[in-house]
Amino acid sequence: MTLLRSLLFVIWMYGLMAIMGILFLPTLIMPKGVILWGISVYARSLILGLRLICGIETEIRGQQNMPRGTVLYAGKHHCMLDVFIPFIVTRAPVVIMKKELLWYPFLGWYALKAAMIPIDREGTTKTLKKMVGEAKERAADGRQIVIFPEGTRVEPGAPPAYHAAGLSALAKAIEEPIVPVATNAGLCWPGRGLKRSKGKIVYEILPPIPAGLSRRDLMARLETELEAASNALIEEGRAVQARLSK
């Protein structure tokens, strides 16, 4: 039954992406704010599908910790859902994304229109400078810069592997608060594979880390706070799943 529900959800996820992608085509010639609104609608539809099809609840905690205006959103990354949560909790997010996603129908088109920042994850110092320059331009427009400090999806509870260069360069260039966002999403929605397991996904927005810290202090504080919060959510999530399995 779990695999059947998971398959139905995947059909919902990509089917809805195709339907909304077609319906929203006229917005490609409209202001990008309309695109951002459309992505937020899709994000909420994913959460609805998780609940109705897979029996997975989603909770977002700590929204009072998200400042207005420009911030650097630094999230733990377990699965695809993580990429869409910023469109619910911030006003005008800019996701730093791998450039290969631009080749996806609909997703790539709208990402370009919404001025996301595609990067080559295997890139050089030149790539880093380009990313920072574009992020600084978006931040000047009052947007929120979204980055996943580990650079890719990780398994819940896996040893952390933060990439200091990109995050610290962004923090230095933008000079705005860094907001850590913890999650246990990978317990219900693994980074790879079809299966979606019943349970409760929680995203927790932690208190902002002030701008102006040294690279060493920033990374130490971010990793300590983000890992502690995520591990606590993982323990909570596993307890929920154990209760549901009885």
C-alpha positions, 0 to 999 in steps of 0.5 A, a space after each residue: 500500500 505504501 508503494 502504491 500511495 507513493 506512486 500516486 503521489 509522484 503522479 500527482 507531483 509531476 502531473 500537477 507540475 505539467 498542468 500548472 506549467 501549461 496554465 501559467 505559460 502566460 505569466 512568462 511575460 508578466 512580472 516575476 512576482 506572479 511566477 513566485 506566487 505560482 510556485 508558492 501555490 505549487 508548494 502548498 499543493 505538494 504538501 496537500 498531496 503528501 497529506 491526502 495521498 501518503 498520510 504525511 503531515 507537514 509542519 513549519 515552526 518558527 516562522 516568527 524567526 524569519 526577518 522581513 527583507 533580505 536574508 540568507 536562508 541556509 537550509 538542511 537538504 534531504 529532498 526535493 520538498 526542501 526547495 519549495 518551502 522557501 516559497 511559503 516562508 519568504 516573500 521573494 526567494 532566490 534559490 541557488 540551484 544546479 544548472 542541470 535543472 534548467 533543462 527540465 521542462 517548465 521548471 527551467 523556464 520558470 526558474 529563469 523567469 524568476 531569476 534563480 541562480 543556476 551554478 555548476 556544482 563542480 565549478 571553479 573560483 570563477 563560478 563562485 564569484 559569478 554566484 556571489 555577484 548575482 546573489 548580491 544583485 538579487 539581495 539589492 532588490 530585497 530578495 531572500 537568497 536560498 542556499 543549502 550549505 552541504 551542496 546536495 541532498 543528504 540522508 537524515 542523521 548523516 555526518 555533516 559536510 558543509 561547504 564553507 566557501 560558498 556560504 561565507 562568501 555570500 554572507 560577506 557580500 550580502 551582509 544580512 542575517 543568516 537564517 538556519 532552517 532545520 528539517 527531518 523531511 528525509 524520514 518521509 521523503 528520501 532523497 532518492 527513490 519512490 517510497 514516501 513513508 507515513 509520518 510528520 515532516 517538520 521544518 524549523 526556522 531557527 533564530 537568525 545568525 547576525 551578519 559580520 561574523 568571521 568565516 570560522 565563527 559563522 560556520 561553527 555556529 551554523 553547523 552546531 545549531 542546524 545539526 542539533 535542531 535537525 537531529 532533534 527533529 529526526 528523533 521526533 520524526 522517528 518516534 512519530 513513525 514508530 507510533 504510526 507503525 503499531 
